Structure formats: structure tokens, C-alpha cells
Amino acid sequence: MWLRLRHLIRKEFIQVLRDKKLRLLIFMPPIVQLLTYGYAINFDIKRVPTAIFDESGSAAARRLISRFAASEYFSVKYFVKSEGELRRLIDDNRITLALRLPYDFSRNLKSPHTAKVHVIIDATDSNAALVVGRYAQTVVNDFSQEIMRERLARLGAVTGLKVPVAVEARAWFNENLMSRHSFVPGVIAMVVMLVSLMLTALAIVREREIGTMEQILVSPIRPVEFLLGKTVPFVLISLVDMVIVILVGVYWFEVPLRGSLLVLLLGTVTFLFNSVGLGLFISTVSGTQQQAMMAGTFFFTPAIMLSGLIFPIPNMPLFFQYLTYLNPLRYFVIVVQGIFLRGDGLALLWPQMAGMTILGLTLLTLSVLRFRKRLG
């Protein structure tokens, strides 16, 4: 058995690596995808294009505007003179936020009345609009507190009083709140799944298309040996790709790797049971490589959406929250992010490892049974 298996693995490596185009597709896409996602997907919102419509023209209005201009989160690009001009900037997608200060802004500041500031946000992207709204609210609140202290000083009240409650925020594991540090480990998991799933899904179908499947069926090779011979090379290739993208993530994007490489290797191998098992199952139900590619994309896209990498799982409907437990990428994203950012070990990650193990064995068993049934 071991001799036959060794020859099968050797034959698969030769078949894959002698193809120049396939060699390029194995090693280049993971790097390109990591670089693309690492740079293009950024949830840090800064330098928001901003327009100012100052109807007041007062010194107080200019003080508030200067606070927005000094903030790293806003980029004041336009000063408009009419509501129509402001609306055109929003319609042309040239600004995300507009600040409108009414004509009575300064007068209300000097009276017991409340001075209103109109903050208009382009909410085409609702999540970004919520973040931008919070940024603007913070700037206005700081300005409001400064005005309140000045009023107390004019009234001769005690100005040295401290606020009763003060928030001191401390960000753990991602101290600078860089979305790239949170997202790149997840992209690493996504790239590993893509490579291993697609290569494995095409493996058996390729044998069928080039006409060598019949020769294998009449040989003494058993189905389990054939499947192992098809999957082991792609597991090893996926591990090499994993090492490459980890090096790019750590040394290019400067993502901290605080955990154990051995635990990361164990988690990767456990996850590969799932992606390889799913790829084999796709191979057994597909008649052509085009069908296998389409089926792989069909499974890969929902796996990303239900992994928690892009959309928080607690925000999903309850049905889809339960559905994520059948998604191995959900567990692997937790493992990779935990090892990279928190330095988690097996003591914390064993539930995810167990979940991937159960799903992986189930997928591999279904693939073997399906392959035997098809042979029969």
C-alpha cells in the first residue's frame, strides 16, 4: 500500500509541477490576493471628504470649523455658499459629510438656547455613515464642553471641577486599532482555503477529462489510496502557500505573530482536512473542470460571508448564526486571528480545533463514500 501511495503522490507532484501555468497559479495568486486584500480592504475611516456651509460667519462658527479641519478623520475640501451647491456635492459623490451652521448659531451660543449644528452624512454605506457620525459627534461634543466651561467662567462659577465620570479606553491585542491587523490573518485563512479547495476540486475531474481514470480503475490501486494520492500533494502545496502568505503578512504588512507556529501549523492541517474533503466531494459530483470551478465558487463565497471575517456573526439572523457552525472557515478564522493577535494556545483554541476535526472527518468520509459509489 505504502509503495503504491508513494508512487501516486510522486506522479501527482510531477504532473502538477511540470505545468508552467499551473505552477504560476499555485504560488502567485496567494501573494497577489493577500497584497490586494491587505491594501484594498481597509475599515479605518480617515480624511473623510467634508464640505462646510457656514451661514453664521461668526468667530464661534470658525472655531468649530477649525476643530473639524484639525482632526485626522476629516478633510475639509469645500466651503459652499448655498444649499444647492451643497446638494450637488453630495449628489456627485464628492463629499461624505457636510457641516451646516445656521445663521443664528452664534446668537444661540450666547443665549440660554441650544445652538444647532446640521451634520449631513452620505449614508450610501450605512456602516461607514455610522462611524463618520460618531466622529462628528465627538468633535461637536468637545466643542460644546469648551463653550460650557467658558459660560461658567463668565458667571464666576468654579471652573476647576472635574467631570464625574471619565472614559479611559484601552485597546487590547490591536493597540492602534488598525483594521489591517485584524483582517490580514483572516485573509490568510481565506487564501489557504481557496488554493486547497480549487486544486483538490480539479484533481479527479482532470483525470477523467484526460482519459486516465479508466487506467487507474483497472489497476490494483484502492479508492482510499487513490484519494490520498490526490490530496496529499495539495495539502503540502497549501502548507507551502501558508508559509509564504504568513511571511508576507508578518514582514510586509507588519502584522504581529504573538502565538506559537506549531499551534498555527496544527490548526492549518486540521482545517485542510475540511477544504480538501470539500474539494474531493466537489470532484466526485462534477463532470468537467468548469463544473468543478463553478461548484468551488458556489461553496467558497458563502463560506467567506458566514465566517465572521467581514460581517460579525452575532449581527446575523439566528438561523444563519447556527448555520455558521457548519462552516470550517469560521473556526479557522478564529484560530488564525487568535494566534496572530492574542497569542492564544491550544488551551483556548481546542473548541475550534475540535469543530474542524469533526467537520473534516465528516467531509472526508462523505467524499470516500461518494467516490466508491460512483466507481460502483
Secondary structure, 3 states (H helix, E strand, C coil): CHHHHHHHHHHHHHHHHCCHHHHHHHHHHHHHHHHHHHHHCCCCCCCEEEEEEECCCCHHHHHHHHHHHHCCCEEEEEEECCHHHHHHHHHCCCCCEEEEECCCHHHHHCCCCCCCCEEEECCCCHHHHHHHHHHHHHHHHHHHHHHHHHHHHHCCCCCCCCCCCCCCCCCCCCCCCCHHHHHHHHHHHHHHHHHHHHHHHHHHHHHHHHCCHHHHHCCCCCHHHHHHHHHHHHHHHHHHHHHHHHHHHHHCCCCCCCCCHHHHHHHHHHHHHHHHHHHHHHHHHCCCHHHHHHHHHHHHHHHHHCCCCCCCHHHCCHHHHHHHHHCHHHHHHHHHHHHHHHCCCHHHHHHHHHHHHHHHHHHHHHHHHHHHHHHC
